[in-house]
């Protein structure tokens, strides 16, 4: 993808929830400050802060 193009759809990152051994997407909140979501099996909440510098990674692990 070219840097000046924005991805279509709602921004998300993928999370592997180690608690239940499942993947899920978590989505950017309305304020654009965090990615927020829950484990689809046990409802464990996760929040990833969006900060300056950031990362290009799209996959994370919740342990």
Secondary structure by P-SEA (a helix, b strand, c coil): cccccccccbbbbbbbcccccbbbbbbbcccccccccccccccbbbbbbbbcccccccccccc
